[in-house]
């Protein structure tokens, strides 16, 4: 998937692979690793998405861009 397919792209990378396996939604940018997008994936041992999750410059204070559109798309793959 690429940034152009979403209303608001929440990552600092421009593309990657979104997957859902057993309710665990993951995102893998080129060169990896696979990151957890939801709690189920984090509980399955995938690292947190924080290193590539973009800050929302309009909100400031280190708040992140809304990731719900990516999460919803990921869950639709289950």
Secondary structure, DSSP 8 states (H G I E B T S, - for coil): -BGGGSSS--BSSSBEEEEEETTEEEEEETT--EEESSHHHHHTT-EEGGGGB-B-TTT-TT-B---HHHHHHHHTT-
